[in-house]
């Protein structure tokens, strides 16, 4: 059974609230969609999900293909990782 997720996420930066409708970036070079913004519309078993791109194209893919979209308003983390 698929679990339907919210289509928009809220991002709080200081006192300003911004709505990000496509909070993920497609990272695999499949279907020539690498780097395009997308949103998860449903999650399934075996790490699969249904995603929708900004142009309305829908695909079922592995969730490893997605990364959180970086916000330009958040400062970059500095320092070493342990």
Secondary structure, DSSP 8 states (H G I E B T S, - for coil): --EE--S-EEEEETTEEEEES--EEE-S-STT-TT-EEEEEEE-STTEEEEEETTS-EEEEEGGGEEE---TTS----S---
